[in-house]
């Protein structure tokens, strides 16, 4: 337990430039507090004391704004930055060294039973407001851009953006974990292509009209 807490604090220090001290992180960071309460709730859930588990998880949601179902499986050194509005479903699985920003949902798509929430690989970044919906996997070292809606599996080492999310980068290299700005926008790229085509057609019409 104490080793996990130390790991959580160190992970925040490495990923959050605003973090100043271990005491501040332990007492004031909602993501760290939510993880502590999740682990207690998860223990009760695994021992078939599900009412107590849900009571702890709902209390955590009220205190932190982060709702983690006690049935979810979470690896080591998860960082939930800011975290308000984060929802992690019952059958979600999260690997090691994952970074999640505020407003993220790891949810299902209906009332199916069994595995219905996503599996997030190791070293994945899920940016603000992203929604990952369904029982598929997001591969290791991938990143999901802010506001993306992911509805199908993402291979390792990919960047996905848009609604629905599309892969815009896959190069087999580890992706820098904190850069949320320099991400290609496939919608803007398509609009640019359409605008170029319109300009070409307009020029052709002008040539025809002059003849």
Secondary structure, 3 states (H helix, E strand, C coil): CHHHHHHHHHHHHHHCCCCCCHHHHHHHCHHHHHHHHHHHHHHHHHCCCHHHHHHHHHHHHHHHCCEECCCCEECCCCEECCCCCCEECCCCEECCCCEECCCCEEECCCCCCCCCCCEECCCCEECCCCEEECCCEECCCCEECCCCEECCCECCCEEEECECCEEEEECCCCCCCCCCCCCCCHHHHHHHHHHHHHHHHHHHHHHHHHC
